[in-house]
Amino acid sequence: MKDQSLADAQVDVRVRTTQASPGFRMALGTILAIGGLACAVAGVRNLMHAVNPVRDEAMSELLMGLCILFFGASLFLPPVLAFAQQVLAALGITFMALLFDWIAFVPGPRAFRAGASTVHPGGPVSSSVGRVAFGFGAVFMDLFVIYAWQTAIRLLAKRSDTSTV
């Protein structure tokens, strides 16, 4: 009898998506965008005085600032503006990939450490080992950039299809 009731039982599985409140999303997006903008402006200011701007370490500051700026702006927008969010996120991912590419492939001095955090920085690692590690990450990020832009273009095509009907 007990086995029969278990067989007839129905399981209700619902996936609950939790989204942050609009106020929290806008506040966090604003903080990230302002911080990213400040970092990018400082990077541009330092690059203006650099002898070779592409090789200067301030380039990493600029790329990271732009990455955080676009991620913050993407977070700030409401989910209704999916295409704009996707374009801003794709820009953020693009600048993150450029940062990985810059670390791995642009000539210039780089210092790498083997630690996992700033509390335990570990010992120094040779520049070539660090560049190879960032090179693998750069290739992965470059592929992710292609995917992000394909998704943005797909959203634009979907949006233009629905607007003509």
C-alpha positions in Angstrom: 0.0 0.0 0.0 2.8 2.4 0.9 4.6 1.6 -2.4 1.5 2.5 -4.4 1.1 5.9 -2.8 4.8 6.7 -3.5 4.3 5.7 -7.1 1.3 8.1 -7.5 3.0 11.0 -5.8 3.9 13.9 -8.0 7.0 15.9 -7.6 6.8 19.6 -8.0 10.2 21.0 -8.9 10.3 24.7 -9.6 13.4 26.6 -10.4 13.4 29.9 -8.5 15.5 32.6 -10.0 16.7 35.2 -7.5 17.3 38.6 -8.8 18.7 41.5 -6.9 16.4 44.3 -6.2 16.5 47.1 -8.7 17.9 49.5 -6.1 20.7 47.2 -5.1 21.5 46.5 -8.8 21.6 50.2 -9.6 23.7 51.0 -6.5 26.2 48.3 -7.3 26.3 49.2 -11.0 26.9 52.9 -10.1 29.7 52.1 -7.7 31.4 49.8 -10.2 31.0 52.3 -13.1 32.3 55.2 -11.0 35.3 53.2 -9.7 36.0 51.9 -13.3 35.8 55.4 -14.7 38.2 56.7 -12.0 40.7 53.9 -12.8 40.4 54.5 -16.5 40.9 58.2 -16.2 44.0 57.6 -14.0 45.3 55.2 -16.5 44.8 57.7 -19.4 46.5 60.4 -17.3 49.5 58.2 -16.6 49.7 57.0 -20.3 49.9 60.6 -21.5 53.3 60.9 -19.8 54.6 57.5 -20.9 57.4 57.2 -23.4 55.8 54.1 -24.9 52.1 53.9 -23.9 51.5 50.4 -25.2 54.3 49.0 -23.1 53.7 51.2 -20.0 52.2 49.5 -17.0 49.5 52.2 -16.9 47.9 50.4 -19.8 46.8 47.7 -17.4 45.1 50.3 -15.3 43.3 51.7 -18.3 42.1 48.3 -19.5 41.0 47.2 -16.0 39.2 50.5 -15.5 37.3 50.2 -18.8 36.4 46.6 -18.0 34.9 47.5 -14.6 33.2 50.6 -16.1 31.3 48.6 -18.7 30.4 45.8 -16.3 29.0 48.3 -13.9 27.1 50.1 -16.6 25.7 46.7 -17.8 24.6 45.9 -14.2 23.0 49.4 -13.8 20.6 48.9 -16.7 17.3 47.2 -16.1 16.8 43.7 -17.5 14.3 45.1 -20.0 17.1 46.5 -22.0 18.7 43.1 -22.7 20.5 44.2 -25.9 22.1 47.2 -24.3 23.1 45.1 -21.3 24.6 42.5 -23.6 26.6 45.1 -25.6 28.0 46.7 -22.4 28.8 43.2 -21.0 30.5 42.3 -24.3 32.6 45.5 -24.1 33.6 44.6 -20.5 34.6 41.1 -21.6 36.5 42.6 -24.5 38.5 44.8 -22.3 39.2 42.0 -19.9 40.5 39.9 -22.8 42.6 42.8 -23.9 44.1 42.9 -20.4 45.0 39.2 -20.5 46.4 39.7 -24.0 48.4 42.7 -22.9 49.9 40.8 -19.9 50.7 37.7 -22.0 51.9 39.1 -25.3 53.0 42.7 -25.1 56.8 43.1 -24.4 57.8 44.7 -21.2 58.7 43.8 -17.6 56.1 41.7 -15.7 56.3 40.5 -12.2 54.4 37.3 -11.2 54.1 35.7 -7.8 53.0 32.1 -6.9 50.7 33.0 -4.0 46.9 32.8 -3.9 46.2 36.1 -2.3 47.7 39.3 -1.1 47.8 37.9 2.4 50.0 35.0 1.2 51.7 36.4 -1.9 54.1 33.4 -2.3 57.5 33.6 -4.0 58.4 35.2 -7.3 57.8 33.2 -10.5 59.7 33.6 -13.7 58.2 36.0 -16.3 57.9 33.3 -18.9 55.8 31.0 -16.7 53.5 33.8 -15.8 53.1 34.9 -19.4 52.4 31.3 -20.5 49.7 31.1 -17.8 48.2 34.4 -18.9 48.5 33.3 -22.6 46.2 30.3 -22.0 43.8 32.6 -20.2 44.0 35.1 -23.0 43.1 32.5 -25.6 40.2 31.4 -23.5 39.1 35.0 -23.0 39.4 35.8 -26.7 37.1 32.9 -27.5 34.7 34.1 -24.9 34.7 37.6 -26.5 33.6 36.0 -29.8 30.8 34.2 -28.0 29.7 37.4 -26.2 29.5 39.4 -29.4 27.7 36.6 -31.2 25.1 36.7 -28.4 24.8 40.5 -28.7 24.3 40.3 -32.4 21.8 37.5 -32.1 19.8 39.6 -29.6 19.9 42.5 -32.1 18.6 40.3 -34.9 15.9 38.9 -32.6 15.0 42.4 -31.6 14.8 43.7 -35.2 12.6 40.7 -36.1 10.1 41.5 -33.4 10.0 45.2 -34.1 9.1 44.7 -37.8 6.0 42.6 -37.0 
